[in-house]
Amino acid sequence: MNQLKNRYLSLDVFRGLDLALMIIVNSPGKEATTFAPLLHAKWHGFTLTDLVFPTFLFIVGNSMSFSMPKYESLSNKVFFTKVIKRTLIIFLLGFLMYWFPFFENGSLKNLSDTRIFGVLQRIALCYFFASIVLRFFKTKGAIIFSIIALITYQVALLAFGDYSLAGNAVLKLDAWLIGESHMYHGNIIAFDPEGVLSTLPAIVNIIAGYMAGTYIQKSGQNYKTITRMIVLGALLIVVALAWNQCFPINKKLWTSSFVLLTIGLDLIILSALVYVLDILKKVKWTYFFEILGKNPLFIYLMSELLVTTLNVLKIKDSSAYEWIADNVFVSWLGGYLGSLGFAVSILLTCWIVGYFLNKNKIYIKI
C-alpha cells in the first residue's frame, strides 16, 4: 500500500511539473522576448518545450497502468462504454475550448472556422486506441503494434509527401479530410501539429508510459528498476539520434525519431523522480507540483480559457493580455524576464484555484 501511495505521489509530481511548464510555455507575455528553451523548435530540431506534450501523453499511459487492470474483469461492452465516454468528453472539451468564448460581435461564433483537432483531442484519441491495444493485445502485442506504427508512419510520410511544412502528408490528409478552415493557423500556412495522421505515432507515447508504470509496480521502486529504465531510456535516445540522420526529429510532424527521443527522456525523468521521491524520500519540495497534478485536466483547461478571456477583453486600445504583459510585467522586469513573469502569474493564478480545490478535497476526474 505504501508503494502504491508513493507511486501516486510520483505521478502527481510528474504531472504537476509537466503541467507547470505547459502553462508557462502557452502563456508568454511576449513571444518575441521569450527565453529560447521555452519556445518550440520552428520545424526540425528539439527544445525543452517540445518535450512537454509527449510527456503528458506518457503520464496518461502511466496513470492507465493503475486503472486498466480494474477493467480486466469487465465485459467488452462495459469496457467500451467507459472508454468511449471518456474519449468523447475529453475530445469535446478540447473542441469547446477552441470555440470559446462562443460569441463574437453579438452573434454565435461560426463553427465552420473552429479548429477540430488539438491537444485534448489528441489525448482523447491516443487514450482510446491505446486502451484497445492494451486490452486486446496485451504487452507483447502492444510492443509489436508500437514498432509497426512507428515504421508505418515514417513510410507514409515518405510515400505521400516530404518533410517540408507545405508538402507533408499530415497536412495533405487534414486538408482533404477536414479542410484548412478547421486547422491550426499559427504557422505560416494552415497546418495542424495535432492532425489525424500524426496521431498514430503519438499512441506509442501512451503505450510506453503504461509499460513503464506496469514495470515499476511489478519490479518495485529500487535501484535495479531505475537503472534498467535509465539504460533503456539512453538506448532509445541513441536510436532516435541515429534515426534523426535520415528521419528528422520534428515535434510538429511527431516523427518516429521524435517519439523515441521523448520516450527515452521521459524514462530517465521518471527514474529520477522515483529515486528522489521513493528511494531518498525527499518530498518537501513537491507540494506546489502535487496541487497541479491532482486536477491536471481542469487546471489546464482553466489556464487556456483564462488566456483566451484576457485576449478577448479590451483595456484601452489593446487586449487585456497584451496590456497587462506590457504595463505590469515588461515595463517592470524588462522584455525576457517580464514575459516569463507574466507566464508565471498565469501559472500562480491557476495554482491558487487548484489549492482551494485540493483543500476541499475536490478532484475533478472523467
C-alpha positions as CSV (number, residue, x, y, z in Angstrom):
1,M,0.0,0.0,0.0
2,N,2.9,2.4,0.8
3,Q,4.4,1.7,-2.6
4,L,1.1,2.4,-4.3
5,K,0.7,5.7,-2.3
6,N,4.3,6.8,-3.2
7,R,3.7,5.9,-6.8
8,Y,0.7,8.2,-6.9
9,L,2.9,10.9,-5.4
10,S,5.4,10.4,-8.2
11,L,2.6,10.6,-10.7
12,D,1.2,13.8,-9.2
13,V,4.6,15.5,-9.1
14,F,5.4,14.3,-12.6
15,R,2.0,15.7,-13.9
16,G,2.4,18.8,-11.9
17,L,5.9,19.5,-13.2
18,D,4.8,19.0,-16.8
19,L,1.6,21.0,-16.4
20,A,3.5,23.9,-14.9
21,L,5.9,24.0,-17.8
22,M,3.0,23.6,-20.2
23,I,1.2,26.7,-18.8
24,I,4.3,28.8,-18.8
25,V,5.0,27.8,-22.4
26,N,1.4,28.5,-23.6
27,S,1.1,32.0,-22.0
28,P,4.3,34.1,-22.6
29,G,3.8,37.8,-22.2
30,K,5.7,38.5,-25.4
31,E,6.7,35.6,-27.7
32,A,9.4,37.8,-29.3
33,T,11.1,38.1,-25.9
34,T,10.6,34.6,-24.6
35,F,13.7,32.6,-23.5
36,A,14.7,30.1,-26.2
37,P,14.2,26.9,-24.2
38,L,10.5,28.0,-23.7
39,L,9.9,28.1,-27.5
40,H,9.1,25.2,-29.8
41,A,11.6,24.3,-32.5
42,K,10.5,26.1,-35.6
43,W,10.4,22.9,-37.6
44,H,13.1,20.2,-37.4
45,G,15.0,20.0,-34.1
46,F,14.2,19.8,-30.5
47,T,13.8,22.1,-27.4
48,L,12.8,21.6,-23.8
49,T,9.3,22.8,-24.8
50,D,8.9,20.1,-27.4
51,L,9.1,17.5,-24.6
52,V,6.0,18.9,-22.7
53,F,3.2,17.4,-24.7
54,P,4.6,14.0,-25.3
55,T,5.4,13.8,-21.6
56,F,1.7,14.5,-20.9
57,L,0.8,11.5,-23.1
58,F,3.5,9.4,-21.3
59,I,1.9,10.3,-18.0
60,V,-1.6,9.4,-19.2
61,G,-0.2,6.0,-20.0
62,N,1.4,5.8,-16.6
63,S,-1.9,6.6,-15.0
64,M,-3.6,3.9,-17.1
65,S,-1.2,1.3,-15.6
66,F,-3.2,1.7,-12.4
67,S,-6.7,1.9,-14.0
68,M,-6.5,-0.6,-16.8
69,P,-6.2,-3.7,-14.5
70,K,-9.5,-2.7,-13.0
71,Y,-11.1,-3.1,-16.4
72,E,-9.9,-6.7,-17.0
73,S,-12.9,-8.2,-15.2
74,L,-15.3,-6.0,-17.2
75,S,-17.2,-7.3,-20.2
76,N,-16.2,-5.8,-23.6
77,K,-19.4,-3.8,-23.7
78,V,-18.8,-2.2,-20.3
79,F,-15.2,-1.6,-21.2
80,F,-16.0,0.2,-24.5
81,T,-18.8,2.2,-22.8
82,K,-16.3,3.6,-20.3
83,V,-13.5,4.2,-22.7
84,I,-15.7,5.8,-25.4
85,K,-17.4,8.0,-22.8
86,R,-14.1,9.3,-21.5
87,T,-12.8,9.8,-25.1
88,L,-15.8,11.8,-26.2
89,I,-15.8,14.0,-23.1
90,I,-12.1,14.9,-23.4
91,F,-12.4,15.4,-27.2
92,L,-15.5,17.7,-26.7
93,L,-13.8,19.7,-24.0
94,G,-10.9,20.4,-26.4
95,F,-13.2,21.4,-29.2
96,L,-15.3,23.7,-27.0
97,M,-12.1,25.2,-25.7
98,Y,-11.2,26.3,-29.2
99,W,-14.8,27.5,-29.9
100,F,-14.8,29.6,-26.6
101,P,-15.9,32.3,-26.0
102,F,-18.7,31.1,-28.3
103,F,-19.9,34.6,-29.2
104,E,-18.4,37.2,-31.5
105,N,-19.8,40.6,-32.3
106,G,-23.0,39.7,-30.6
107,S,-23.6,36.5,-32.6
108,L,-22.7,32.9,-32.1
109,K,-19.3,32.1,-33.5
110,N,-19.3,30.2,-36.7
111,L,-18.3,26.6,-36.2
112,S,-17.1,26.5,-39.8
113,D,-13.9,28.2,-38.7
114,T,-13.4,26.3,-35.4
115,R,-10.3,24.1,-35.1
116,I,-11.3,20.4,-34.7
117,F,-8.1,18.8,-33.5
118,G,-5.8,19.9,-30.8
119,V,-4.1,19.0,-27.6
120,L,-7.0,17.5,-25.7
121,Q,-8.4,15.9,-28.8
122,R,-5.1,14.1,-29.4
123,I,-5.0,12.9,-25.8
124,A,-8.6,11.6,-26.2
125,L,-7.8,9.7,-29.5
126,C,-4.5,8.3,-28.2
127,Y,-6.1,7.2,-25.0
128,F,-8.9,5.4,-27.0
129,F,-6.6,3.5,-29.3
130,A,-4.0,2.7,-26.6
131,S,-6.8,1.3,-24.4
132,I,-7.9,-1.0,-27.1
133,V,-4.4,-2.2,-28.0
134,L,-3.5,-2.8,-24.4
135,R,-6.7,-4.7,-23.6
136,F,-6.8,-7.0,-26.5
137,F,-3.2,-7.4,-27.5
138,K,-1.5,-7.2,-24.0
139,T,2.1,-6.2,-23.5
140,K,3.7,-8.2,-26.3
141,G,1.1,-7.2,-28.8
142,A,1.4,-3.5,-27.7
143,I,5.2,-3.6,-28.4
144,I,4.6,-5.1,-31.8
145,F,1.9,-2.5,-32.6
146,S,4.3,0.3,-31.5
147,I,7.1,-0.9,-33.8
148,I,4.7,-1.3,-36.7
149,A,3.0,2.1,-36.0
150,L,6.4,4.0,-36.0
151,I,7.7,2.3,-39.2
152,T,4.3,2.6,-41.0
153,Y,4.1,6.3,-40.1
154,Q,7.6,7.0,-41.5
155,V,6.8,5.1,-44.7
156,A,3.6,7.1,-45.1
157,L,5.4,10.4,-44.7
158,L,7.9,9.4,-47.4
159,A,5.3,7.9,-49.7
160,F,2.8,10.7,-49.7
161,G,4.8,13.8,-49.2
162,D,8.1,15.2,-47.8
163,Y,9.3,16.7,-44.6
164,S,8.5,20.3,-45.5
165,L,5.7,22.4,-43.9
166,A,3.8,22.8,-47.2
167,G,4.4,19.3,-48.6
168,N,4.0,16.8,-45.8
169,A,1.4,14.0,-45.7
170,V,-0.1,15.2,-42.4
171,L,-1.2,18.5,-43.9
172,K,-2.4,16.8,-47.1
173,L,-4.7,14.4,-45.2
174,D,-6.1,17.0,-42.9
175,A,-6.7,19.5,-45.8
176,W,-8.7,16.7,-47.6
177,L,-10.4,15.4,-44.5
178,I,-11.4,18.5,-42.5
179,G,-10.4,21.5,-44.6
180,E,-8.0,24.3,-43.9
181,S,-10.5,26.4,-42.0
182,H,-10.6,23.7,-39.3
183,M,-6.9,23.5,-38.9
184,Y,-4.4,25.4,-36.8
185,H,-3.3,28.8,-38.2
186,G,-0.4,29.6,-36.0
187,N,2.2,28.7,-38.7
188,I,2.9,30.4,-42.0
189,I,0.2,28.3,-43.6
190,A,-2.8,26.2,-42.2
191,F,-1.2,23.2,-40.6
192,D,-2.3,21.2,-37.6
193,P,0.5,19.7,-35.4
194,E,-2.2,17.5,-33.8
195,G,-3.5,16.3,-37.1
196,V,-5.1,12.9,-37.9
197,L,-2.1,11.1,-39.4
198,S,0.4,12.1,-36.8
199,T,-1.9,10.8,-34.0
200,L,-0.7,7.3,-35.0
201,P,2.9,7.6,-33.6
202,A,1.6,9.6,-30.6
203,I,-0.3,6.5,-29.4
204,V,3.1,4.9,-28.8
205,N,3.9,7.6,-26.1
206,I,0.9,6.5,-24.1
207,I,1.8,2.8,-24.5
208,A,5.3,3.5,-23.3
209,G,4.1,5.3,-20.3
210,Y,1.8,2.4,-19.5
211,M,4.6,-0.1,-19.7
212,A,6.9,2.0,-17.5
213,G,4.2,2.2,-14.9
214,T,3.5,-1.5,-15.0
215,Y,7.2,-2.3,-14.8
216,I,7.7,-0.2,-11.7
217,Q,4.7,-1.8,-10.0
218,K,6.0,-5.3,-10.7
219,S,9.7,-4.7,-10.0
220,G,9.4,-2.2,-7.2
221,Q,10.9,1.2,-6.6
222,N,14.5,0.2,-6.2
223,Y,17.9,0.8,-7.8
224,K,17.6,-2.2,-10.1
225,T,14.3,-0.8,-11.5
226,I,15.5,2.7,-12.2
227,T,18.9,1.5,-13.6
228,R,17.1,-0.6,-16.2
229,M,14.8,2.3,-17.1
230,I,17.7,4.7,-17.4
231,V,19.6,2.3,-19.6
232,L,16.6,1.7,-21.8
233,G,15.9,5.5,-22.0
234,A,19.5,6.2,-23.0
235,L,19.3,3.5,-25.7
236,L,16.1,4.9,-27.1
237,I,17.8,8.4,-27.2
238,V,20.8,7.0,-29.1
239,V,18.5,5.2,-31.6
240,A,16.4,8.4,-32.0
241,L,19.5,10.5,-32.7
242,A,20.7,7.9,-35.2
243,W,17.3,7.8,-36.9
244,N,17.4,11.5,-37.0
245,Q,20.1,11.3,-39.7
246,C,17.5,10.2,-42.2
247,F,14.2,10.8,-40.5
248,P,14.4,14.2,-38.7
249,I,13.2,14.8,-35.2
250,N,10.2,17.0,-35.6
251,K,7.6,17.7,-33.0
252,K,5.0,19.2,-35.4
253,L,5.1,16.2,-37.6
254,W,5.5,13.9,-34.5
255,T,8.1,11.8,-36.4
256,S,9.0,8.4,-35.1
257,S,12.5,9.6,-34.1
258,F,10.8,12.3,-32.0
259,V,8.7,9.6,-30.3
260,L,11.7,7.5,-29.4
261,L,13.6,10.6,-28.1
262,T,10.8,11.8,-25.9
263,I,10.1,8.3,-24.5
264,G,13.8,7.9,-23.7
265,L,13.9,11.3,-21.9
266,D,10.7,10.5,-20.0
267,L,12.0,7.2,-18.8
268,I,15.1,9.0,-17.4
269,I,13.0,11.8,-15.8
270,L,10.6,9.2,-14.3
271,S,13.6,7.3,-12.9
272,A,14.9,10.4,-11.3
273,L,11.6,11.1,-9.7
274,V,11.4,7.6,-8.3
275,Y,14.9,7.9,-7.0
276,V,14.3,11.3,-5.3
277,L,10.8,10.7,-4.0
278,D,10.5,7.0,-3.4
279,I,14.1,5.9,-2.6
280,L,15.6,9.0,-0.9
281,K,12.2,10.1,0.4
282,K,12.9,13.8,-0.3
283,V,9.4,15.1,-0.7
284,K,9.4,18.5,1.0
285,W,9.7,20.4,-2.3
286,T,6.8,18.6,-4.1
287,Y,3.7,20.3,-2.6
288,F,3.5,23.0,-5.3
289,F,3.5,20.4,-8.1
290,E,1.2,18.0,-6.3
291,I,-1.5,20.6,-6.3
292,L,-1.3,21.0,-10.0
293,G,-1.0,17.2,-10.5
294,K,-4.2,16.4,-8.6
295,N,-6.5,18.3,-11.0
296,P,-4.5,18.4,-14.2
297,L,-7.3,18.5,-16.8
298,F,-9.3,21.1,-15.0
299,I,-6.2,23.3,-14.4
300,Y,-5.1,23.0,-18.0
301,L,-8.5,24.0,-19.3
302,M,-8.7,26.9,-16.9
303,S,-5.3,28.2,-18.0
304,E,-6.3,28.1,-21.6
305,L,-9.7,29.7,-21.0
306,L,-8.0,32.4,-18.9
307,V,-5.6,33.3,-21.6
308,T,-8.4,33.3,-24.2
309,T,-10.5,35.6,-22.0
310,L,-7.7,38.0,-21.5
311,N,-7.2,38.2,-25.2
312,V,-10.8,38.9,-25.8
313,L,-11.2,41.6,-23.1
314,K,-10.0,45.1,-24.0
315,I,-8.1,47.7,-22.0
316,K,-7.7,50.9,-23.9
317,D,-6.6,50.0,-27.4
318,S,-5.2,46.6,-26.8
319,S,-6.3,43.2,-25.3
320,A,-6.1,42.8,-21.6
321,Y,-3.5,40.1,-22.2
322,E,-1.1,42.5,-24.0
323,W,-1.9,45.5,-21.8
324,I,-1.1,43.6,-18.5
325,A,2.0,42.0,-20.1
326,D,3.4,45.3,-21.3
327,N,2.3,47.7,-18.5
328,V,2.7,45.4,-15.5
329,F,5.5,43.0,-16.3
330,V,7.6,44.1,-19.2
331,S,7.8,47.7,-18.0
332,W,8.9,46.5,-14.6
333,L,11.1,43.5,-15.4
334,G,12.1,44.1,-19.0
335,G,11.4,42.0,-22.1
336,Y,12.6,38.5,-21.3
337,L,12.0,38.5,-17.5
338,G,8.7,40.3,-18.0
339,S,7.5,37.8,-20.5
340,L,8.4,35.0,-18.1
341,G,6.9,36.9,-15.1
342,F,3.6,37.2,-16.9
343,A,3.5,33.5,-17.7
344,V,4.3,32.7,-14.1
345,S,1.4,34.9,-13.0
346,I,-0.9,32.8,-15.1
347,L,0.5,29.7,-13.5
348,L,0.1,31.0,-10.0
349,T,-3.5,32.1,-10.6
350,C,-4.3,28.5,-11.7
351,W,-2.3,27.1,-8.8
352,I,-4.4,29.1,-6.3
353,V,-7.6,27.6,-7.7
354,G,-6.0,24.2,-7.6
355,Y,-5.0,24.8,-3.9
356,F,-8.6,25.5,-2.9
357,L,-9.9,22.5,-4.8
358,N,-7.4,20.3,-3.0
359,K,-8.1,21.9,0.4
360,N,-11.7,21.0,-0.1
361,K,-10.8,17.5,-1.4
362,I,-12.4,18.3,-4.8
363,Y,-10.7,16.2,-7.6
364,I,-12.3,16.6,-11.0
365,K,-11.9,13.4,-12.9
366,I,-13.6,11.9,-16.0
